Amino acid sequence: MTPLVPDDIEFELLLEAIWQKHGYDFRQYARSSLRRRMEAFLQKYNLASFSHLQYRILRDPSFFGRSLDEITVRTTEMFRDSFFFTALRNEVLPILQTYPALNIWHAGCSTGEEVYSVAILLMEAGLYERSTIYATDINPVVLEAAQEGRYPVAKIKEMTKAYQQSGGVLPFSNYYTCKDDVAKLNPEIKKNVVFSTHNLATDESFIDAQLVICRNVLIYFDRNLQDRAVALMTRSLSHRGFLCLGSKESASFLKAKVNLEVFAKDAKIYRKL
């Protein structure tokens, strides 16, 4: 076994300290991307080492709140990967039409753009009134932003294009109002969404869902945590429920694959056996 260099030891101790003090377990996150974000955080706050960062995180709760927001990834877009939303619209929702009520879990929802994209699809399919979307994330700061449903007007053009590419035919302006430089989603889009903190590394299942969406989250986990997360989400699915992963993710090499079958290969949609 190759001995760890001091920086590596400090980094591992930092992750252990975060877990022991605050209950956030980053110890099974993919090291390269996590370390890059941590190093950027050091530079931003002029901290000399991971040991200095550990001291601040242990001693200053407000500082940890800021660091959590920096460390976690919040990349998301409205109707991201339009081919996925096309498959969801055309292949999955017609099957879900047969259910009297729908529970949908959107794990790692970040600032909510994809959650509201799903809500719009459900509205257009006539399913939203009998649906509840449970949107979760490890980071309470992004959940607050998601609950607001407010996005820069500058992003509306790309949102509209992605909506149209996913098969949307209504004017996208039906779903928001603009004031100054902010576009605010209409209240009816948000009314059946429940936001809550949830940690895929430590928490357990909390609902019986017909659809679980967790896109572009697993890529930040190591293999063991990917196994845990997909097994957790699979247990959360009802009989013949659907699991949706990101375009660069797959359940094919994970232990939970024995309980899943490929439903839409290119869209990375699986169905529980």
Secondary structure as UniProt FT lines:
FT   HELIX           6..22
FT   TURN            27..28
FT   HELIX           31..44
FT   TURN            45..46
FT   HELIX           50..59
FT   HELIX           61..71
FT   TURN            78..79
FT   HELIX           82..87
FT   HELIX           88..92
FT   HELIX           93..96
FT   TURN            97..98
FT   STRAND          102..107
FT   TURN            110..111
FT   HELIX           113..124
FT   TURN            125..126
FT   HELIX           128..130
FT   STRAND          131..137
FT   HELIX           140..148
FT   STRAND          150..152
FT   HELIX           153..155
FT   HELIX           156..165
FT   TURN            166..167
FT   HELIX           172..175
FT   STRAND          176..179
FT   TURN            180..181
FT   STRAND          182..185
FT   HELIX           187..190
FT   TURN            191..192
FT   STRAND          193..197
FT   TURN            200..202
FT   STRAND          209..214
FT   HELIX           218..220
FT   HELIX           223..235
FT   STRAND          237..245
FT   TURN            247..248
FT   TURN            252..253
FT   HELIX           255..259
FT   STRAND          260..264
FT   TURN            265..268
FT   STRAND          269..272
//
